[in-house]
Amino acid sequence: MSDAVQPTAAEVRAAAEAVKAALDRHLAAVERRSGDDDPAVYEAFNQVAAAAEAYDELLYDRYDEVTPFEIPAAEDELPPYTGPEEPNALSVLIRRDYAVVEPQRLLAQARRVEAADDDRAPGTGASGTVHGALGLLFGEFEPDEVASRHKEFGLEEGDSTLWVTAADEPAEAGEWLEAPFEHVDPQRVVCRFDVSAVFDDDADDDFDDDLDDEAGDVEDAVDQVDDEMVELDTDVDEADEAGEEELDEDDELERLDADH
């Protein structure tokens, strides 16, 4: 149960009506669509998703019940591209996350950089703290080199993403430096590349499922061999018993011959 104030029955009803209205708008947009990438259809789709998600949350908070709606995550799919077909300029947006897993290694690398910098005043101590060491290393090396050598710097890679966005004209010098990542239009993203351990976990789950299936096949084969061995042992035992009976009959015949 949610920690928020429980919604009223009227609020849940209103959310359900909002879903119905959003569905009507989506159908109308689809019927009037101008092409495969009609922005009106995309907007109506997002409205359905938002209304369904809100209704689902209220329904659960009020009645402890859920809906069958599956709301796709925003990062699952880019919106239709509406930028220029022949961009005159590009912006490349990059984010890479790291964890500082070996601070001593990071500090040692920073001290090497500091020692090799003849222009730096001796004893400034910038390499003596983690944040100072990070400033030294990222000031000395290009981000791509840090990414390729992150283990040497005591770092562990996290998620990363790269967006290439199209622009009509190059930005003016210094225009966006105060807020470099604001006002990004997702409909001008030419391409996007994401790296995350989440994807590796999904692959590992599939691999584990395959291993489980293979292990089940092996167990079935072993069980079959065991059954065949049991049948073979039974046949051998029966053959031995039959042989013993034949020997007993032969001994009896020899005794009868001797009596005669």
N, C-alpha and C positions, 0 to 999 in steps of 0.2 A: 504494500500500500504506500502511496506517495506521502512524503512529509508535508506537502503543500496543503492549503485549506481545501477541503473536499468540495468539488463543484456541485452546484445545484442541479436538479433534474432538468430545469429550464435551460441551463447552460449546455448540458449535454444535447438536449433537443435542438437548440440553436446551432450547435456544431454539426449535427446530422443534417440540418437544413442547408448549412453552408456547403457540405459535401455534395448534396443534390444539385445546388445551384452551380457549383464548380463543374460538375459533370455535364450539365446542360451547356455551359459556356464552352467546354472542351469539344463537345459534339458539334456545336454550331461552328466553331473555328475549323474543325476538321472538314465539315461540309463545304466551307468557303475557302479552303486552303488554296494557295496560289502555286504551290510546288512542294517538293519533298522537304525543304528547309524553311517553311513558312514560319517566321518569328511569332506570329499570332498563335499558332498551334503550340509552339514551344512554351509561350507564356501561359497559355491555358493549361497545359500539362503541369507546369509548376504550381499553378493555383490548385489543381486537383490534389497534387501531392501534399501541399501545405495544409489544405483543408482536411484531408484524410488523416494526416499525422496528428493534427489538433484534436480531431474527433476521437481518434484512437486513445490518446492520452486522457482525455476527459472521461471517456467511457470506462477506462481502467480505474481511474481514481474514484469514480462514483460507484461503479458496479462490480469492480474487480473482474472485468470482462474485456476481451480483445476482439479485434477485427481481423479478417483475412488479408487486409491490404499489406502489400510489401512496398515500403517507400524506398526507392533507390537512393544511395548516398550521392551527394553532390559531385564527388570526384569520380564516380563510375563512368561518366560520359560528359564530354564537352558539349556545350550548346552549338547550334548551327553557326558556321562561320559567316559573318556578314561584313568582314573587312574587305579592303581592296584586292582585286584579283592579281594586280601587279604592284605589290607594296614598294614604296619609295624608301622606306626605312623600317628597321626592326629594333625591337627591344628584347633582350634575352634576360629573363628573370630566373635566378638560381638561388635555391636554398639548400644547404647541406647541414645536417645536425651531427654533432659529435658529443661523445662522453669522454671526460678526462679520467682515464682508468689508471694511468701511471704518472702521477704528478712529478715524481723524481726524474723520470725520463724526459718529461716536458721541460723541467727546469734545467736539466743538463744540456739539452739541445739549445735552449735560450742562452745559456752561459757561453756556449761555443760561438753563437752568433755575436754576442756582445763582445767577446774577446777578439773576434776578427774584425770588428768595426773600429777603425782607427779614429773616426770622427767623434766617437762617443767618449765622453769624459769618463775616466776610470772611477770606479766605485759608485756609479750612479745607482746601482742596485735594482735596475728594472727587471733583471732576470731572477730576482729573489722571491717574487710572488707569482702565483699561478696566472693572475690576470695580466701582470707585467710580461710574463713569459709568452703568453698568447699574443700580446701586442707585438712583441719582438718577432715572433715566428711568422705571423700573418703579414707583418710589414716587410719581412725579408723574402718570403716565398709567395709565388703566385698561388691562388686558391686551388688550381688543378694540381700543382705540385704537392700541396698539403694533402689533397685527397689521395694522391698516389703513394705518399710516404707517411700516412697518418699513424701507422704503427710505430715508426721511428720516433714520432713526437709524443708517444704515450696516449694517443687518442683512439677511440673506437667509433666506427661509423654508425650513424643512425639513419633515419629516413632522409631522402633527398628528392628534389624535384627540379625540373628545368622546363620553363615555358618560353616559347618563341612567339612574340606577338607582333602583329603588323601595324604600321603607322603610315599615314598619308605623307607626312613630312618629318624630317629629323627634328628632334627637340632642340630648343635653344640651349646654349651653353649655360649650365647651372640651373636650368628650369625646374628640374624635379629632385634636386639633391636633398632638399629638406624632408621630403616624403617620397622616397624612391619607389615604394611598393604600393602606393595608394592609387585608386582610380584605374585599376586594370580592368579592361573590358574583356570578359571571358569569350565574347563572340568575335574577338579579333585574335584569338590564340590560333596560330598556324599549326603548331604541334606541341605536344607535351610528353615528357618522359619522367616516370616516377620509379624510384627504387625504395623498397621497404622490406623489412623482415617479415611483414605480414604475408607477402607473396611466397617467401621461402617456407613459412609455416604451412600454407595451403599445399605446397608441393610435397612437404614432408608428410602431411596427413594422407595425401594420395599414395605416397610411397609406402607408408605404414599399412594402408588398406591393402595394397598389392602384396606386401609381405604377409599380412594375415591370411589373405586368400591362398598364397603359395604354401604357407604353413599348414592351412587346412587341407590342401591337396596332399601334402606330404603325410599328414596324419592319416588321411583316408587310405593312402597307399600302404602305410605301415600296418594299419588295421587289416587290410586285405591280405597282406603277406602273412600276418599272424593267423588269420583264419585259415589260409591255405596250409600253413605249417601244422595247425591243429588237425585239419583233415588228413594231412600226410601222416602225422603220428598215429591217428586212429587207424588208417589203412595198414600201417606197419604193424600195429598191435594186433589187428585182426589177422594179418598174414602170419604173424608169429604164433598166434593161438591155433590157426588152422594147421601150421606146420607141426606144432606139438601134438595135435590130435592125430595127424597122419603117422607121426612117429609112434604114438601109443598103439595105433592099429597094427603097425608093422611088428612091434614087439609082441603083441598078442598072437599074431599069426606065427611068428617064430616059435613061441611056446607051444602052440597047437601042433606044429610040425614035429617038435621035439617029442611030444607025448605020443604021437603016432609012431 
